[in-house]
Amino acid sequence: MRVYINFTFDKLELPTEYNHILQAFVLNLIDDEEYRKFLHDKGYTFGKRLYKLFSFSRLLGRFQIDSQTKTIKFFDHVVLIISTADERLIEFVVDRVGRFENLRLGRNFVVPAKIEIFELPETDHIVVSTKSPITVYSTVDKDGKKYTLYHSPHDEIFSKLLEENLKRKFHAAFGKEFQGQLRIKNIAPNPKRVVVGYKERKLDAWITVLELEGDYEILKLAYDAGLGSKNSAGFGCIELVGRDII
C-alpha cells in the first residue's frame, strides 16, 4: 500500500543530497514512539539481515539546482510517495498529514494539500519506473579486506540480485520462503547512473524501467517495499509506468 502526498509551500530549498532529511521526515510522521523506534532501529528480520519494508520517492516536482551552493529549490508544489508492506505505517502517515497542518521539512515548512491512497490491483505482470534510484551491490573479499561492488542494469547479475533480495524480503515479511514465480528484467535501453550521498556514504544507483512477472504476492511486495537495497534510506521506490500521480 502507498500514499501520495501533495505538498504546497512558500519556500522549499534543501541540500541536493537530501535523502536523510526525507527519511527523518517520514519517520517523524509516526506518532507512536515504539513503532517509530522499531522501524528506525530494527524492522523485519531474515537471518542476520534487517528489512524496514518501506520506501519513499524523491520529491517530485519542478526544481532548480544551484551547483555552487549544492542546493535544490522546488517550485509550486511537490509530491512525495511513501510506500510500505506494513499498513500501520500508512495509517500513521495519513493520520498525521490528514490534519493538513504545517510540517517541518529540513529548514522549511510544507502543508499537505491532497492525499491519495493506492494499492496495487491483482496482476502477474507490471512495468515500473524508478521514483527513487535503485542501488544493487554485493560485498567481495580481496586481500583480506571487504569491498562493495556496485552493479548496473547492464550486468547480468543485476536482475538476479534484485530477485534474491526480494525473496529475502518476502521471508522477512511473511515468515516463509517464497515458492512461486518471479522474473525481473531491465527494459530501459539507457538507464541513468546517479551517485547519491546518504549521510557519509556515496552510493551508485540507477534510474531505469523494469518489467516484473510473477505471483501477485511478490509483485505487490516489490511495489510496496521497494526494489534493491537501502529502501528506507530513499532508494528503490517504483511506480507503474503510465500511472498519473496527484
ChimeraX attribute file (.defattr): number of C-alpha atoms within 10 A of each C-alpha:
attribute: neighborCount
match mode: 1-to-1
recipient: residues
	/A:1	20
	/A:2	24
	/A:3	21
	/A:4	20
	/A:5	24
	/A:6	22
	/A:7	22
	/A:8	19
	/A:9	18
	/A:10	12
	/A:11	15
	/A:12	20
	/A:13	17
	/A:14	18
	/A:15	15
	/A:16	16
	/A:17	15
	/A:18	19
	/A:19	23
	/A:20	16
	/A:21	18
	/A:22	20
	/A:23	16
	/A:24	14
	/A:25	15
	/A:26	19
	/A:27	20
	/A:28	17
	/A:29	18
	/A:30	22
	/A:31	13
	/A:32	12
	/A:33	11
	/A:34	10
	/A:35	16
	/A:36	19
	/A:37	13
	/A:38	13
	/A:39	19
	/A:40	14
	/A:41	10
	/A:42	13
	/A:43	18
	/A:44	18
	/A:45	16
	/A:46	15
	/A:47	9
	/A:48	5
	/A:49	12
	/A:50	15
	/A:51	21
	/A:52	24
	/A:53	25
	/A:54	30
	/A:55	29
	/A:56	30
	/A:57	26
	/A:58	20
	/A:59	20
	/A:60	16
	/A:61	13
	/A:62	11
	/A:63	15
	/A:64	11
	/A:65	15
	/A:66	11
	/A:67	9
	/A:68	6
	/A:69	9
	/A:70	11
	/A:71	15
	/A:72	17
	/A:73	15
	/A:74	19
	/A:75	15
	/A:76	13
	/A:77	21
	/A:78	21
	/A:79	21
	/A:80	22
	/A:81	23
	/A:82	25
	/A:83	30
	/A:84	26
	/A:85	23
	/A:86	17
	/A:87	13
	/A:88	12
	/A:89	24
	/A:90	21
	/A:91	12
	/A:92	19
	/A:93	20
	/A:94	20
	/A:95	14
	/A:96	17
	/A:97	19
	/A:98	14
	/A:99	10
	/A:100	16
	/A:101	13
	/A:102	15
	/A:103	18
	/A:104	12
	/A:105	17
	/A:106	17
	/A:107	10
	/A:108	14
	/A:109	16
	/A:110	21
	/A:111	20
	/A:112	21
	/A:113	16
	/A:114	15
	/A:115	17
	/A:116	13
	/A:117	14
	/A:118	10
	/A:119	12
	/A:120	15
	/A:121	8
	/A:122	11
	/A:123	13
	/A:124	16
	/A:125	15
	/A:126	19
	/A:127	18
	/A:128	21
	/A:129	21
	/A:130	22
	/A:131	23
	/A:132	27
	/A:133	27
	/A:134	28
	/A:135	27
	/A:136	26
	/A:137	19
	/A:138	10
	/A:139	10
	/A:140	11
	/A:141	9
	/A:142	8
	/A:143	5
	/A:144	7
	/A:145	7
	/A:146	10
	/A:147	11
	/A:148	11
	/A:149	11
	/A:150	15
	/A:151	19
	/A:152	20
	/A:153	26
	/A:154	13
	/A:155	11
	/A:156	11
	/A:157	14
	/A:158	20
	/A:159	21
	/A:160	14
	/A:161	18
	/A:162	21
	/A:163	21
	/A:164	13
	/A:165	16
	/A:166	23
	/A:167	21
	/A:168	20
	/A:169	29
	/A:170	23
	/A:171	16
	/A:172	21
	/A:173	20
	/A:174	10
	/A:175	13
	/A:176	12
	/A:177	12
	/A:178	17
	/A:179	8
	/A:180	11
	/A:181	12
	/A:182	19
	/A:183	15
	/A:184	19
	/A:185	18
	/A:186	21
	/A:187	15
	/A:188	15
	/A:189	10
	/A:190	12
	/A:191	15
	/A:192	13
	/A:193	16
	/A:194	15
	/A:195	14
	/A:196	20
	/A:197	15
	/A:198	16
	/A:199	12
	/A:200	5
	/A:201	8
	/A:202	11
	/A:203	18
	/A:204	18
	/A:205	25
	/A:206	23
	/A:207	21
	/A:208	22
	/A:209	21
	/A:210	20
	/A:211	17
	/A:212	20
	/A:213	17
	/A:214	17
	/A:215	18
	/A:216	19
	/A:217	14
	/A:218	22
	/A:219	24
	/A:220	22
	/A:221	24
	/A:222	27
	/A:223	26
	/A:224	26
	/A:225	31
	/A:226	31
	/A:227	26
	/A:228	24
	/A:229	20
	/A:230	20
	/A:231	25
	/A:232	27
	/A:233	21
	/A:234	27
	/A:235	29
	/A:236	31
	/A:237	30
	/A:238	29
	/A:239	22
	/A:240	17
	/A:241	14
	/A:242	9
	/A:243	8
	/A:244	7
	/A:245	13
	/A:246	12
